[in-house]
Every structure is written in C-alpha cells, then in structure tokens.
Amino acid sequence: MPTVLITGGHTGLGLEAAKELASGARLDLLLAGRDPNRVEVAARQIRSRYGVDVGVLELDLSSLASVRAAAARVRAMLETGEIDSLRAILSNAGAQFRGPVSYSADGYEETFAVNHLGPFLLVNLLLDLVSERGRIVFTASGTHDPETMDGKMVGAAVEPDADALALEGKNGEKLISGGKRYTTSKLATMLFAYELDRRLRRGQSSLASIAFDPGLIPETGLTRTSPGAVRWVARTSPMKWFLERLGVTMGSLSFSGPALARVAYDPSFADGSGKYFQSKNGSLIEARSSKASYDEERAARLWRDSERLVHLRGKEAPALLR
Ligand SMILES: NC(=O)c1ccc[n+]([C@@H]2O[C@H](COP(=O)([O-])OP(=O)(O)OC[C@H]3O[C@@H](n4cnc5c(N)ncnc54)[C@H](OP(=O)(O)O)[C@@H]3O)[C@@H](O)[C@H]2O)c1
C-alpha cells in the first residue's frame, strides 16, 4: 500500500488529516515527530481504528542532522520494503515562538529553522523518492499575507531574506516580533511551494507542489506560547463569530484536517501544482496568496540562500531538479 509521510501527524491538524487519509483513502502512514513515544500513541490509535500500517519516524525539524537522519531512514525503509512507495509528503509541522528569540541546534532563529529550513532540507532530500504523480503539500498560513486581516492580526511579514531571518538577533539589529517571525516563515513556505512547482514543471516531473492554509484553528497546540487567557478566549464561540465578521479566515479541526488530506489524495486536486488552497469558513477554495509570494526572483534567491544555509551538498540535491 502507498504511504503518506506527515510531519506533525500526531497532533492538531496533522492528526486529523492522518485519520482522513487512513479512513477515507485507506493509505498507509508514516508519522514524523521529535518525540517517538508521543508519535507512537497516535500511530497505535490510527492502526487499531482503521487497520492501516502506521510507522513512526523520529524527526526534529530544528536540527539539520536530525532531518538528514530521518531522510536516510525513509530511504532505508523503501529499500528494505518496510514501506512500498511514498505517495505524498505533507510538510505540515510548524511552530510559533513568542517571547525572547531562541535558536536551533544549528544556531538559526528557531521559527525560521523549524518552519522553513528544516522542511526545505527534508523535501529536497526526499523528492526523488516520491512516486509518479505524487504530491508535496505544504501547510502554509493565510497570515503570510500582510494585506489580509489574518496577516494584520499576527504581524505583517517582512522581507524573506534568509540570512537575516536565520541570524535574527545576532547582529545587534532591532528584533522583529515573534508574530512577524512566524508570518514571514510562512511567506517563505509559500515562496518555496511555488518555486518547487516551477522547478518540477521545468524538469517535466509528474509531481505536484501545493500550498494549503487551514484557516485559524485556536484549538491546536500552535499558540501554546501565548498567554492562557488569550488562548481560552480565542476558543469561545462568540470570539470565533467576531473574528469571522472581522474578516479572519476561520478553519476548524473537523473541516480543515480532512481538507488537507483531500488536497493530498483526492483526484480533483491532481492539477493543483503551483496553487494555493484555503479552508475558509467551512469551504475548501482555491485562493490568491500575497503579492510577494508570486515574486519569482525572491523565490529563486530564497532557494539559493536556503541551500547554502542547510549545506545542501551537490549529491543531495534531487536529480529531478538538476
Ligand atoms: N492552528 C492554526 O490556527 C493554524 C493556522 C494556519 C496554519 N497553521 C499551521 O498548521 C500546521 C499544524 O499546526 P497545528 O495548528 O496543528 O498545531 P500543532 O498541533 O501544535 O501542530 C504542530 C506540529 O508541529 C510539530 N513540531 C513543532 N516543532 C517541531 C520540530 N522542531 N520538529 C518536528 N516537529 C515539530 C509539533 O510537534 P510536537 O508535538 O513535538 O510539538 C506538532 O506536531 C503548522 O504548520 C501551523 O503553522 C495552523
């Protein structure tokens, strides 16, 4: 049975998508997370409820060494037949850090490391292993667009300069807020998803690169570093009603999780490469992303700088894109 790899597939949106892939599409799963014991709890639950194979992959996106080890493990699983084929990658894990700036094991600002550099390296290392007509789906966020209420509420994304973002706070400059670090990392996700699509098309690949915004879902662990009272209020029905009236793109676990799964397996999204889909107030729609996200020069620069920051070696770059 084909397998779908989901980063952060043991919690929140990723877990809901995983359940839909297991129950609706009957696909095997590989759940990737940094604490294998916690991931195994979700894997066991899905195995026993839906009868599909669910593997656990140790992956810490804030460590380039961990990303390389995880990719090597997937390669070995395919070689030994532990998994049949890799149908799709859901690059879904992400984090938001409030408060003082923190750094990854490699010395990079943590939001940019977890939300962009780690996924960038992982997808590059695994791309050649994805089967024909497979899909790479990125969980982005409507907050990447500073023109929208989503973006305004969290903090307008700044220029996605990879070196500046990776070394944020190390050169004595004024720090940007945790909110802006998050929205800018999600702008990087959009630029990466679109640039990957362009490179795949140039290489005449059958793979698809798709971006997805789940909408605001206050119930997940994403806002765990926000004050408890803020998190509690955001989960109440009156507040959700108010946010929707304000123009915020609202999602929900029960709708956005299965929507993410559909983008990854449903035939109606087979021509979705290079597109952006949004779970918005109970509908799954194709949407326009921010103006900056379509800037091909910015995307090419981000790709080059990211390759350097993750030390992508020549032989590691996907043959598909060479
Ligand atoms: N919730 C929203 O309102 C919203 C809106 C737009 C976009 N999104 C995006 O949706 C995606 C899923 O988030 P969620 O809302 O479902 O929240 P969540 O439940 O907190 O899921 C985030 C996942 O990312 C994983 N993760 C964090 N740091 C990691 C690291 N260093 N290495 C590997 N995995 C790591 C977490 O694993 P641990 O369990 O180990 O922490 C968790 O499984 C994220 O990309 C988020 O940015 C969410």
The ligand as an SDF file (V2000), in Angstrom:
LIG
                    3D

 48 52  0  0  0  0  0  0  0  0999 V2000
   -3.8250   26.3580   14.1860 N   0  0  0  0  0  0  0  0  0  0  0  0
   -3.8990   27.3860   13.3600 C   0  0  0  0  0  0  0  0  0  0  0  0
   -4.6440   28.3490   13.5960 O   0  0  0  0  0  0  0  0  0  0  0  0
   -3.0920   27.3900   12.1040 C   0  0  0  0  0  0  0  0  0  0  0  0
   -3.3900   28.3390   11.1160 C   0  0  0  0  0  0  0  0  0  0  0  0
   -2.6120   28.3680    9.9520 C   0  0  0  0  0  0  0  0  0  0  0  0
   -1.6030   27.4590    9.7830 C   0  0  0  0  0  0  0  0  0  0  0  0
   -1.3300   26.5440   10.7590 N   0  0  0  0  0  0  0  0  0  0  0  0
   -0.2340   25.6030   10.5350 C   0  0  0  0  0  0  0  0  0  0  0  0
   -0.7140   24.2910   10.6810 O   0  0  0  0  0  0  0  0  0  0  0  0
    0.3790   23.4100   10.9530 C   0  0  0  0  0  0  0  0  0  0  0  0
   -0.0170   22.4360   12.0490 C   0  0  0  0  0  0  0  0  0  0  0  0
   -0.1850   23.1690   13.2460 O   0  0  0  0  0  0  0  0  0  0  0  0
   -1.3750   22.8990   14.2530 P   0  0  0  0  0  0  0  0  0  0  0  0
   -2.2200   24.1140   14.2260 O   0  0  0  0  0  0  0  0  0  0  0  0
   -1.9680   21.5690   14.0090 O   0  0  0  0  0  0  0  0  0  0  0  0
   -0.6230   22.9420   15.6620 O   0  0  0  0  0  0  0  0  0  0  0  0
    0.0780   21.7560   16.4940 P   0  0  0  0  0  0  0  0  0  0  0  0
   -0.9290   20.7620   16.9240 O   0  0  0  0  0  0  0  0  0  0  0  0
    0.9110   22.4220   17.5040 O   0  0  0  0  0  0  0  0  0  0  0  0
    0.9920   21.0510   15.4020 O   0  0  0  0  0  0  0  0  0  0  0  0
    2.2810   21.4710   15.1290 C   0  0  0  0  0  0  0  0  0  0  0  0
    3.1210   20.2380   14.9380 C   0  0  0  0  0  0  0  0  0  0  0  0
    4.4500   20.6350   14.5860 O   0  0  0  0  0  0  0  0  0  0  0  0
    5.3240   19.8290   15.3330 C   0  0  0  0  0  0  0  0  0  0  0  0
    6.6230   20.4730   15.5510 N   0  0  0  0  0  0  0  0  0  0  0  0
    6.8850   21.6370   16.1840 C   0  0  0  0  0  0  0  0  0  0  0  0
    8.2110   21.8370   16.2530 N   0  0  0  0  0  0  0  0  0  0  0  0
    8.7890   20.7690   15.6440 C   0  0  0  0  0  0  0  0  0  0  0  0
   10.1310   20.3710   15.4060 C   0  0  0  0  0  0  0  0  0  0  0  0
   11.1630   21.1030   15.8180 N   0  0  0  0  0  0  0  0  0  0  0  0
   10.3540   19.2090   14.7460 N   0  0  0  0  0  0  0  0  0  0  0  0
    9.3410   18.4310   14.3330 C   0  0  0  0  0  0  0  0  0  0  0  0
    8.0300   18.7470   14.5370 N   0  0  0  0  0  0  0  0  0  0  0  0
    7.7750   19.8920   15.1880 C   0  0  0  0  0  0  0  0  0  0  0  0
    4.6410   19.6430   16.6830 C   0  0  0  0  0  0  0  0  0  0  0  0
    5.2360   18.5440   17.3600 O   0  0  0  0  0  0  0  0  0  0  0  0
    5.3200   18.4560   18.9630 P   0  0  0  0  0  0  0  0  0  0  0  0
    4.0820   17.7600   19.3580 O   0  0  0  0  0  0  0  0  0  0  0  0
    6.5640   17.6910   19.2270 O   0  0  0  0  0  0  0  0  0  0  0  0
    5.3940   19.8680   19.4710 O   0  0  0  0  0  0  0  0  0  0  0  0
    3.2160   19.3990   16.2350 C   0  0  0  0  0  0  0  0  0  0  0  0
    3.0050   18.0570   15.9140 O   0  0  0  0  0  0  0  0  0  0  0  0
    1.5620   24.3150   11.2960 C   0  0  0  0  0  0  0  0  0  0  0  0
    2.4320   24.3960   10.1960 O   0  0  0  0  0  0  0  0  0  0  0  0
    0.9000   25.6700   11.5330 C   0  0  0  0  0  0  0  0  0  0  0  0
    1.7830   26.7270   11.2770 O   0  0  0  0  0  0  0  0  0  0  0  0
   -2.0580   26.4810   11.8970 C   0  0  0  0  0  0  0  0  0  0  0  0
  1  2  1  0
  2  3  2  0
  2  4  1  0
  4  5  1  0
  4 48  2  0
  5  6  2  0
  6  7  1  0
  7  8  2  0
  8  9  1  0
  8 48  1  0
  9 10  1  0
  9 46  1  0
 10 11  1  0
 11 12  1  0
 11 44  1  0
 12 13  1  0
 13 14  1  0
 14 15  2  0
 14 16  1  0
 14 17  1  0
 17 18  1  0
 18 19  2  0
 18 20  1  0
 18 21  1  0
 21 22  1  0
 22 23  1  0
 23 24  1  0
 23 42  1  0
 24 25  1  0
 25 26  1  0
 25 36  1  0
 26 27  1  0
 26 35  1  0
 27 28  2  0
 28 29  1  0
 29 30  1  0
 29 35  2  0
 30 31  1  0
 30 32  2  0
 32 33  1  0
 33 34  2  0
 34 35  1  0
 36 37  1  0
 36 42  1  0
 37 38  1  0
 38 39  2  0
 38 40  1  0
 38 41  1  0
 42 43  1  0
 44 45  1  0
 44 46  1  0
 46 47  1  0
M  CHG  2   8   1  16  -1
M  END
$$$$
